[in-house]
């Protein structure tokens, strides 16, 4: 019973972490859309205009974020793997 409890506890924590990270992907675009929508409604855009502006803002944040982070990671990895240590050692002598 103790082993079963430990295994189920580990699975429960893993499931909870997976759910948190999966939902975090959608939390930022939703928050941005909500903020843009509230600002648009308070500035007099109307209900339909607010829905259109908020939807466009949320979709933009959700679509732009992966393209912003991917080139940065590739650039860092290119800088880290820029030189061949064997080739650099041969050229140093």
N, C-alpha and C positions, 0 to 999 in steps of 0.2 A: 504494500500500500504506500509506503514511503517513496519508493521509486516511481510509482505511478503519479503521485502528487508532485514530485519534482519535475517529471517530464511534462505533465499538464501545465504546471506553472511556467516552465520555459516556453512552451508553445503559446500560452496565453500572452506572455510578455512580447514574444515575437510578433504575434498577430496584432497586438496593440501598437507596436512600433510601426509595423507595415501600414496600418490604418492611418496613423498620424502623418506619416510621410506622404502617403497617397493623397490624403485630403489637403495637405499643405500646398499641393500643386494648384488647387482650385481656390484656395483661400485668398491669395494675393489678387488675382483678377477680380474676384467678387468684391473685395474691399475697395479696389480702385474704381470699379463700376459703380458701387454704392456711393462713394465720395463724389465722383463726377456727376452722377445723377442728382444727388442732393444739391450740389452747387448749381447745376443747370436749372433745376426746378425753382430754386430760390431766386435765380436771376430772371425768371419769367419765360422759360423756354416752353412751358406747357407740358401736359402729360405725355403726348406722343413724342414731342421733341426730346423730352427727358429720357424716355425709354430708348429712343434711337441713339442718342449721344452716349448714354450709359452702356448700352450693348456694344457700340463701336469701341468705346474705351476699354471695356473688359476683354473684348476679343483681341484688341491690339496688344494689351499687356500679356495675354496668354500666348499669343503667337510670336511676340518679339523676344520674350525672355529666353527661350532656348537658343535663338540665333545670336543673342548677345553673349551668352556664356560659352558657347562652343568655340568660337574663334580665339577667345582669351586662353582657354585651356590648351588649344593646339599650339598657340604661340609660345606659351610657357614650356610645353613639352619639347618644342623645337629648340628653344634656347638651352634647355637642360641637356638635350642629346645632340648638341651642335657639333661637337668634335669627337673623333674616334681616338681613344686613349692610346691605342697601339700606334696609329699613324702619327699622333702628336709626339709620342716618345721617340719614334724613329726620326722625325724632323728636328727634334731638339738637339741631337748629337751631331 
